[in-house]
Amino acid sequence: IPRKATASFTLPQPATYVAAYTCEWQGNTWRCGCTTPACTQRAWQLQRVRGEASRAVVGGSARSAPGSKPFLPTRSGLPFSIGVGQPFGVSPGDAKSSRTKFVKGLGRMDDIVKVWSDPSSIKTWDGIAGGKGSDPSLFGGQFSTFHTRRAFDPRFWPVDRPIVIGTWMVPLSHSNRRVNGKWQNPGIWREIAAGKYDTYYYRMGQRLAYKSRQTGRKLSTVVLRLGWEMTGSWYPHSIGTDVKGFKRAWRRAVDAIRSGARSIAGEVPLFEFGPSFQIRYGDGTQRHRDVYPGDAWVDICGVGIHDKIGIRSISDWNRYLRYPALQGGEGLYDWFDFCVSRGKWVGSSEFGMNRKGKEFFPITENPAAMVEGVERLRQRYQDKFVYLIYLWSSNSALWDGNTPPEKSFGAPFRAMWGR
């Protein structure tokens, strides 16, 4: 798989192209220009670069410095994209779907959706890849679920509007969750970084590209929230103790996904690096900036925003902002400040309040305070803030369809961002 090369220069025009033929020494041989994991096909790499001054990274880890904010103009009329997770019903416009309820309650159109699969779809590496075998037309495994298939169906979602996909990075068979005080598989990151599972990531990229081309969608409208909430301890792709190994593994996986996508469509998806605010990795001294995998492998920095304390006032919200934050976690301002300093877009593809109390998620006592806090966060990073996606579930539904939106749990949400 192509590696990376760097060059710093001042561009004489708004856009130009950089060509590279990259080689890597593996074992006792050179692997040059590889476009497949087996290096059976070789090619030059071509990268389009924009901007008056830009750092170009070519050869599989390629992306120019950020230009104009993505996904604009919005259908909502807001300066950022707004939408809901797991949005679809059995038919377009299904009155029972969370998307229909969201749009009706908000009083304006939505701009973006987020989809993901449950763990039963990723029992093995074939589930991670999107199906067994090498056929790029397959769209199975973690892409086979109800909402993901509808997100790529133009009858349910316009091809010019963005999709965020919560993308599993490690299957259950190789899980690194923390169980009974022990990490299940701390060596997984070294294996991924060494290329042991390149084929599966490569096929993932191919299948996303094939489905996008098949439906007339550009991959620039597809955001992979790869290995989301990896800073926690509850998912198969939890970082655990090997921070350096994780960073190398992330880069390797992204390189392979991009190579697979490029082999089909000649373009690549965007990548969100979206940790939880919890710090449950490393030796206890590291912060989110220490697990950040590098500028060339991240397009958008995200974070999940959930009420974990039953927010009663803006003072409660402020406990999330600076390290050490709530429950010893990363500060939201600290994390986004770092990301913006790296020239990255920021946003939240998972924001939720709790209308019903359950374990770890007590009732949000003052939804208006939490909505105000999120809006303050958005305004702080206004020029860089790209999307806000609400996590709709039975515990977090903003509008139930019976109570008028202006009097419901979601009334502050509508008042802040609706019509």
N, C-alpha and C positions, 0 to 999 in steps of 0.2 A: 504494500500500500504506500502511496507517495507520502513522503515526510514534508518538512517545511524548509523554506529558505527565506531570508529576509533581506530587504534593501530599503534604505532611506533616501528619499530624493524629493525635490520640488517639482511638481507637475507644471508643464507649460500651458495646460489647457484643462477644462473641467473634467475631462475623462480621457483615459488612455489605457493601454493594455500592457501587461507584463507576461512574458512567456518564460517558462523554466522547464528544464529536464532534470529531475532530481534522482539521486542515487543514494542507496543505503547499504552499508556493509553488514551482512548477516551471516553468521557462521564463517564459512570460508569462501563466500562469493558475494559479488555485487548484485543488488536488485535495483534496476533502473527503470524509471518511468512506469512503474506497476499501476495498473488500474483495477486489478483483481487480487484477492488474497494470495492466489497461487502464482501470481505474476505471469500469467499466460498471455496477457495482452498488455502492450506498452504504448504510451502516448506522451506527448508534450502536455504541460498544464498551461492553461491560459486564464489570466485573472484580469477582470476589468476593475480599474481603480478610479475613484472620483475624489475631487477636492484639490485645493491649491497645494496642500502639503499632506502627504499621506504615507503611512508605513504599510508597504505591501507584503503580504505573506502568501506565498504561492506553493502549490504542490500538495493540495489535499487539506490543508488547514487554512484555506484562504478566505479572507474577508477584508474589505477595505474599511477604513475608519468610518464611524457613523456619519451619515449625511442628514437628510431631512427626516423628521419623525415618521415612522412607518404607520401604515393603515389609515392615512388621512387622504381625503376628507372623510369624516365619519357620517353615518346615516343619522345618528342621534343628534348631531349638531354640537356635541360636546367636544372639547379640545383633546380628549382621550377616548379610547374605545371602551365601551361598557357592555356587559353581557352577563350570562349566567352559565353555570356548569350543568352537565347532563341534561340538556335542554329539550330533547325532542319527545314527541308522542308517536302514536301509531300511524298518524297521517299528518301531512302538512297542515298547520293551523289547528291541531288538536287542542280543544279548549282545556283539557286536563294536563297538558304538558307544562313544565315549569317555564319554558320560554314564552308561551302564550300568556301565562299569568304574569310573568315579569314585564313584558311589553305593555300589557294592559294596565298594570299597576303603576309602572313608571310614567306612562303617558307619552312615551316617545319610542322610536325604533331602537333596537339593539344593534351593536356593531360586531360582536365577537362571541364565540362560544368556546367552551372547554369540554373535552370528553376524556374518558379514561376507562380502563377495564378493571374487573375484579381479579384477585390473585389466581382464581381457578384457570385463567387463560394463560398463565406463565409457569406451568408445572416444570417444563424443561426449556432448554435453549431454543427449541423450535418455536415455542410460544413467544419468546423474546423477538425472534426473527420475523414473526408474522406468518408462520406456516412451515411445514416440513418440506425439505428439498429446495431446489434452486429456482423454481419457476417464479419469475418476478410478478406474474399476474395474480398470484395467490394474495389474499388479504385476510389471513386467518390469525390464529394466536391472539395476541393482545389487540389486534385491529379488527377482530371479528365481532365485537360486541355491538349491541343495538345502537347506541349513540354514536360511536365512531363511524359505522357504516352510513348512518344518516347524515353525518357532518360532511361526508364526501358525495352525497347525493344532491344534485342541484335542485331537486324538487323540495328538499327540506332546508337547504342552506345555500345562498348565492356563492358562486365560485370566486367572486372577487372579494369576499369578506373573510377575515382571518379565522383560523382554527388553532386553539392550543390543545395539544395532546399530552396528557399525563402519561409518560412513557416509562415503562418498567425497564430497569437496566440489568437486573440479575434474576434468574428464575428461582422458584421455590427449592429446586433440587440443589442449589448452591447458595442458599440464603445465608446472610450474615446478620440476622436479627440477634438481639441480645436476649437470651433466654436463661432464666435462673442465675443471673449475674455473669453469664459468659457469652462472648460473641461466638456465633455458630461456625463461621467460616472466615477467619481473618485473613487467610491466604488468597482469597478470591481476587483482590485487587492486583496482586503480583501476577496472577495468571492472566488476567485481562490485559494488563500492561505489556506482558510478553507476547501478546498476539494470539493466545490460545483460542479465543472466541471471535476473532476478526470476522470469520465467515458469517456468523449470525448477525452481527451489526451491519455488515455489508449488505446482506439480504434485506434487512430492515430498511435500509436506505433505498434499495432498488424498488421494494414494494410500495413505499410511500411515493416514490417518483412515478412509478407505473400508474398507480391509482390516480394521482394528480393529473397526469397527462391524459388518462382515459376520460376524466371528467372535465377537462378544460381548465384545471386549476394550476396557478403558478405556485411553485414551492416556496416562494417568498411570502406566501400567505399562510404557511404552515409553521407553527412553532412547536418544537418538541421540548416539553418540560421533563428532560431526561433525568431519571433517578431522583424524582422530587422528594423533598424532605429527607434527604440523605444524612442530614446532621442529627436526626433523631435515632431511635433504636428499634423502631417497630416495623420497618420494611426490609425486604430481602437485600436491598442495596444500601443499607446503613453503612456509614463509613467505618465505624469501629475504631480500632487503635492505629491503623496504618494510613495516616494522612498523606504521606508522600506517595504511597502506592496508589491510593485513590486518585490523586491528581494525575498521575501518569495514566491510570486506567481510563479516566474520563477523556483525556486527550486522545488516547488510542481509539476508544469507542466512537468519538465524534469524527475522527479522521476516517474511520471505516464507513460510518453512515454516510458521510459526505461523498466518499468515493463511490459507494453504491448508487446514491442518488444521481451523481454526475454521470455515471455510466449509462443511465437511462434517459435522463432529462437534460443533462448539461447544466443543471443548476442545483442548489442545495437548500434545505430548509433552514430556518432560524433555530437557535438553541437558547432556551431559558435555563439559567442556573438558579434553581429555586429551592433553597434550604428552608427548613423550619426555623423559628427563632430559637429553638432549644439548642444547647451545646452539649451533646452527648457523644463526643468523639475525642480521639487523641488522648493526651495525658492530663487533660484538664486545664492546660495553660493556653491552648490554641483558641483562636477566634475564627469567625467566618472568613475573614480576609486570608487566613492561613490555609484554608481548604479551597479557596478560589483557584481554578485550574489554569488560568491564563487568558489573556485578552483574545488570542486568536481562536479560542474554543468557546467563547461566550458572546452572545449577541444582546441578551436581555438578562438583567438580574431581577429575580423575583423573591417573594417570601409569602408564606401563608400567614394570614392575619385572622386569629380566632380569639373569641372571648373565653379566657381560661379562669376568670375570677368573678364573673358576674358584675360587670362594670356598672357603677352607680353614678360616676361623675367624670369630668375631664381629667381630674387628678388621678383617677384609676388608670385612664388611658395613658397618661404620661409615664406610667411605670414601664411601658413597653419601649420607650424611646432611646434610652441610653444604657450602655453596659455598666454594671451588671443589671440587666433588666429583670422583668418578672421571672421568677423561678430560676434565676441565675442565667437567663438567656441573653442572646445578642440583642443589642439595641437596634431598633428599626432605623433610626437616624444614622447610627454608626455604620450599619451595613450599606444603606443606600448612599451615604456620603462617600464611602470607599468606592462603590461601583461607579458613581458619577465621575470620580477622580480618574477612573480608568477609561472614561469615554463611553460608558455603557448606558443603554436605556434601562429604566426601572419600571416596575409595576407589580401588581398582585393579581395572580390568576386564581387565588383562593382566599376569599374574604367571607367570613361567616359570623353571624350573631345567633344567639340561642333563645328561641321562644319557649322551649321546653327544657327543663334541666335534666342532665344525664351525666354519667361519670366523666370527669375531666372537663365538662362543658356546662357550667351552671347557667341558670337563666340570666340573660342580659337584662339587668334591671333598668338601664337607661339607654335605650337604642340611640337616642338623639346625641348623647355624649360620645358614643363610639363612632357614629357617622361623622360627627364634627371632627373627631380625632383623625379619621381616615382622610377627610377633606384637607385638614391641615398638612398631613403627610403629602398628599397630592400637590398642594400648592407650593410646598417647599421645593419640589422637584418638577415644577410645572412643565418646563421645556423638555424634560427627559422622561416624564411619566407617560407610558404608552397605553396601559390598560388596567381596568379594574373589573374582575369577574367574581360574581357572587356565587357562593357555594350553596345551592338550593337543595334542601332536604326536608324531611318531615320535621326535623328539629329546628330548622333555620328559615323555613318558608316566610317570605315577607308578607305575602298577601294570600289569604285562604280562599278567596273567591266569594265569601259571604259578607265579611266586614268591608265597608267602603275603604278604599286605599288610604284616604286622608285620615282615617281613624284607626287604622290597623297597626300591627307591630312594625310594618314597613313604612309608616307615615313619614318618619324623619328621612328615610332613604329617598322617598319621592320628593319631599320638600327640598332636599339638597341637590339631587341630580335629575329629577323628573320635571314634568310640566303640570 
